[in-house]
Amino acid sequence: MPTLEDFEKRLEKIEDRNRKVETDKAWETSYMRKGLLILFTYIAIGLYLNVIGIQNPWINAIVPAIGFFLSTLTLPFFKDLWRKYFYQKYTTPPR
């Protein structure tokens, strides 16, 4: 039979997991993560355009970086729509 100590250990593991999940969620929605992704997108596209010889590669690399930024602004809106109209349909048990 499980002891009180066993339950305390299980509870501690669950609380540790919840803290990790909360931290991961905070990182996923943070401005720091979005800013780094925009910066890395800009650098990667700028380097690529530079290598293939496009004129003004660093100016042209702004467009995809801004596109990524705009997508991060609109995704929460579409996530809410998806959750409201699609996700619940598939998780609600049939009557």
N, C-alpha and C positions, 0 to 999 in steps of 0.2 A: 504494500500500500504506500502511495506517495506521502512523503512527509511534508511538513510546512516548509522546511528548508528547500525541498525539491520545487515546490510551487514558487518560492521566492526566487530561486535561480531561473526558472522559466519566465517569471515576470520580468526579471532584470534583462534577460535576453530579448524579450519582446520590446521593452523600453529602449534598449540599445538599438534594435532594428528600426524602431519608429524614429529615433533621433537621426539615424543615417538617412532614412527616407525623407524626412523633413529637410535635412541639409541638401540632399540631392535635388529636391524640388526647388528649394531656394536658389540653388546654382542654376538650374534650368531656366528659371524666370528672371535671373539677375541681369542688370544692365551691364555688368562687367563681362559676362559671357557673351552677350549680344555685341558689345563693343569689340571684344577680341575677335569674334567671328567676322565682323565687318572689316576689321583691320587685316585679318589673315586673307579674307576674300580679295580685298584690294591689292595686297602684296602679291598673292598668287597670280591673279589675273594680270597685274602690271608686269610681273616677270615674264609670264607667258607671252603677252603682247610684245614685249621688248625682244624676246628671243626670236619670235617669228617675223620681226621687222616692221611691225605696225607703226605708223607715224604717231607721235605723241602718246605712247603707251600708258603713261601715268595719268594723263587726262582721261583717256578712254576707259581706264580701269575703274573710274569713279562710277560709271553707269551700273555695272553689276553689283558693286558694293551698296549703292543706293537701293537697287532692286531688292537685295537681300534685306536691307534695313526695313523697307516698306513691307516686305513679307512678314517680318517679325511683328509689325504693328497690326497686320490684318489677321494673322493666325489665331489669336485669342478669340476674335469675333466668330470666325468660322468653327473653332473648337466648340464654342458655346452653342452654335446652331446644330452642329453634329450631335452634341450631347443631348440637346433638347428633342430633336426630331428623329434621329437614327439610333443612337446608342440605347435609349430606353426601350425602343421597340424590340430589340434583340435580347435584352436582359429581363424583361417582364415575362413571367410565366404565362402561357396561354390559359384562357378561361374555360 
